[in-house]
Amino acid sequence: MHSIKRFIPASFVVLWATGFIGARYAMPWAEPFTFLAIRFVLAAILFAGLTLLLG
């Protein structure tokens, strides 16, 4: 469990940075609210998977 906690700050930075990159490339083709909805659904699925994995 301690090794997982060590990667939390790095994971946050990577997710934060890739959000900007994804928004930059998706905005010409997607409406803002559609893009945000897809992003939040993907994040919810990711967090649900992590919750099940980590208990």
JOSUL-V475030 format. One record per pair of residues at least 24 apart in sequence whose ideal C-beta (glycine too) atoms are under 10 Angstrom apart, sorted by the first residue. I is the first residue (numbers start at 0). GAP is how many residues later the second one is. D is the distance in whole Angstrom. If there is no record, write none. Layout:
I,GAP,D ; I,GAP,D
//
This chain:
0,53,8 ; 0,54,10 ; 3,46,10 ; 3,49,10 ; 3,50,7 ; 10,39,10 ; 14,28,8 ; 14,31,9 ; 18,24,9
//
